[in-house]
Amino acid sequence: MNRLLIVVNVLGKMVLVFGLTMLVPFGLALWTDDGAHFVFGESIVITLGSGLVMWLATRRYQRELQTRDGFLLVVMVWSGLPAFAMLPLLLYLPELNLSMAYFEAVSGLTATGGTVLSGLDALPPSINLWRGEIVWLGGMGLIVLAVAILPLLGVGGRQLLNAEIPGPMKENKLTPRIAETAKGLWSIYASLTLVCVFAYKWAGMDWFDAVMHAFTTLGLGGFSSHDASYAYWDSPLIESVAMVFMLIAGINFATHFLVWRAKSFTPYRYDSEVSWYVMILFLSCTGLAFYLWLTGVYSEPLIALRYAAFNIVSVATTTGYSNTDYNLWPIFVPLWMLFLSGFCTSSGSTGGGIKMIRARILYQQVYREIITIMHPNAVMPAKLGRSVLASRVILAVLVFLFVYTASIVLMMLLLTLSGLDVITAFSAAVACINNLGPGLGEIGPATTYASLTDFQTWICSFAMLLGRLEFFTVLAIFTPAFWRK
């Protein structure tokens, strides 16, 4: 019980900080008089009041967090903050029920980008900005943000970053102090977002759309302020800007940080994921563009390349934008895109899936097993770059892949049992666990998740949280050993 109260105390402080982020759309609502300032005012009062109550009620339980406290806090933050993030949507849109509003908030904070909303063009700008802002906050991770500011509140944060940052090699440090690391990552993230805003404005967006879509591009969250997504502009230039920044956001932000600190692009060359990431995306874009042209979907190779490249990069980086309904393409293409979403982004990026680093380790292990079968006495250490991988890392990746696969199968079976067709159920499970957003069938890029039942919506919400926290952070708190003293 004491552990829970200690975590609730820190959670209260984080809820207070989260409530302050609502001031941005609240200010926009007041400035533009878009009619949503009352709902943001109420949401701010409820959020700040709840955070204050949690903090004051547990203030005598303050102490340095232990490792298990960090895992519990991560789960409570990612499952609890959507309850506050959904308030403006729930208060402004009476047609939304609790499950739909919570789904939308989870989708934003986990940088998934699946939506239950339609009529986005008619929504108040402040509501759309809030949707974009929660993607941006969730993209790098609210926990990393909290690590940067928790020292000011008297709480350490090393164990929080270990629980939150994706990837199998979490112990690497960029700076001696964890707060400096978090601030460095956020500085790069914020700087790239600002550059993206100006790039979108230069390409033809207005200032509001440029900010909104910069938030969701760097966060790889895919929310848009238009139902048609990027088809609204029908602009190859805007799509090119989006692809550049989606590709950047799919690379490890630690590598971006090292590039900035070294004032050199050399760290990209030594990053074990970047070359594979670029190569696989290049081959997929050119190969599938050729296939779409060959099958007559597009009459011109350059047109095929435009639509193939944008949608493949968007899905592979788990962003979820679209400039056409790829649900209508030959089924091989969207299935390949879903496959890419499972592993294409780098660890330490804002993307989802198992990450490229794990895919490379798995590939090496398969190759080692094949060689060992033919040459039983051969000694072939698994390497990543110049480093030899420890057996525990390889084992952890294999276990992760098993849990990842089992989770997709279980979610698909539950969704099928509840009445969804196989294609929709499978793509929903993959899209939510990979934090991709749109899938196929009923939840394709031209539709939304609004057709799902409440049960199906809750399953998808849980899948998004499970994928965002990479399974073990969530599963750990359900084991008896976690709660033993």
Buried (B, 14 or more C-beta within 10 A) or exposed (E): EEBBBBBBBBBBBBBBBBBEBBEBBBBBBBEBEBEBBEBBBBBBEBBBEBBBEBBEEBEEBBEEBEEBBBBBBBBBBBBBBBBBBBBBBBBBBEEBEEBBBBBBBBBBBBBBBBBBBEEBEEBBBBBBBBBBBBBBBBBBBBBBBBBBBBBEBEBBBBBBBBBBBBBBBBEEEBBEEBBEBBBBBBEBBEEBBEBBBEBBBEBEBEEBBBBBBBBBBBBBBBBBBBBBBBBBBEBBEBBBBBBBBBBBBBBBBBBBBBBBEEEEEEBBEEBBBBEBBBEBBEEBBBBBBBBBBEEEBBEEBEBBBBBBBBBBBBBBBBBBBBBBBBBEBBEEBBBBBBBBBBBBBBBBBBBBBBBBBBBBBBEBBEEBEEEEEEEEEEEEEBEBEEEEBEEEBBEBBEEBBEBBEEBBEEBBEBBBEEEBEEBBBBBBBBBBBBBBBBBBBBBBBBBBBBBBEEBBBBBBBBBBBBBBBBBBBBBBBEEEEEEEE
